[in-house]
Amino acid sequence: MSSKLVEQIIEVVKGVSDQVFSIIDKEEDLSIEKLDGIITETIKSVAVNNRVEESTVRAAVTRRIDTDMQTFRTEIKDFIFGKREPLINRIIDNRAETIDSPQQIRNELGKI
């Protein structure tokens, strides 16, 4: 079991990863603008799925883990393409709940 914060972050990372790999599988171009759109739409989708405001999910992937959207975008892109530690460490270092163990977070993100 994870906190809502970590669950929402993982849901965003998974959603963005799935869409990016779908684009790559289709051999389409992935621009920064397209990645931004994917992140925005995924945040909206996660908000709907969790019955919270979009701003709540946006805060989960930025303020709540001590970053801004530009850095999050860079770290999620790096995560997708194999440089996983910066995003994983950011989530672990800024987790608010003791229910979120570092190993559990690593395990959940490792499934993506």
N, C-alpha and C positions, 0 to 999 in steps of 0.2 A: 504494500500500500504506500502511495506517495501523497504528498500534499497537493492541493489543487494547483498551486503555483508550478511545481515540477511537472505535473500531469499536462498542464496547458503548454508549457515550453516544449515538452517531448512531442506532444500532438502537433505543434507547429513545425518542429524540425522534421518529423516524419512526413507530414503533408507536403512540405516544400520539397523534401528529398524525392518523394514519389513522383511529383510533377516534373521535377528537373530530369529525373531518369527517363520519364516518359518522353520528354522532348528530345533527349539524347538518343533514345531508341529509335525515334522517328527521323533521326539525322537532321533535325531542325537547329537553327541557330539559337543560342541562349545569350541574349544581350543583358546588360545591367538593367535596362528598362523592363525587360520581360521578367527577370528575377524579382525586381521590385514589385511588379504586378502579382506574381505568384505569392510572394510573402504577404502582400496586402490581402489578397483573396483568401489565403489560408488563415490569416488572423481572423478575418470575418467569419469564416466557416467554423473555426474553433470556438469563437464567441457564441455562435448560434448553437453549436453542439453542447456547449456547457451552460447555456442560458444565462450568459453574462454579457455585459456591454463590450463592444469592440475595444474600447479604451482600456478595459481590464486586462485583456489578453496582450494588447500592445505594451502595457506597463510591465506585464510578466516577462516579456522578451527584451525589455530595455531597462527601465528604471529599477525594477525589482532585482535585476542581476547586474546592476551598476554599469550600464552601457547605454549607447545611443543606437538609433536604427542603422546608421551607416556601419558602425562596428559590428552589430549583430548580423547585418547582411554579409559582411566580409567573413565573419566567423562561420556562418551557416554554409556559405559557399565553400570555404575551406573544409568544413566538416564533411560535406557531401563528396568532395574530391580527395579525401584521405587524411587531411591535416585536422584530426579530431580533437586533440588535446586542448587547444585554447577555449573552445566553446564548452567542452566538458568541465574543464577546470573553473571556468567562470560560473557555471551553474552550481557546481559543488561549493565553491568559495562563498557564494551569495545565498545559499539555501537558508530559509528562515525557520524551517521546522526541523526538529530533531528526528522526526519520522523519516526524513529523507537521508538515508545513509549514502555516503560516497559510492560504495560498491553497488548499491541498488541503482543509483543514477547511471553509473557506468554500464551496468547490465542492460538497463532499458535502452540507453542510447546505442549500445552495441548491437541491438536487434535491428537497427535501422540500416 
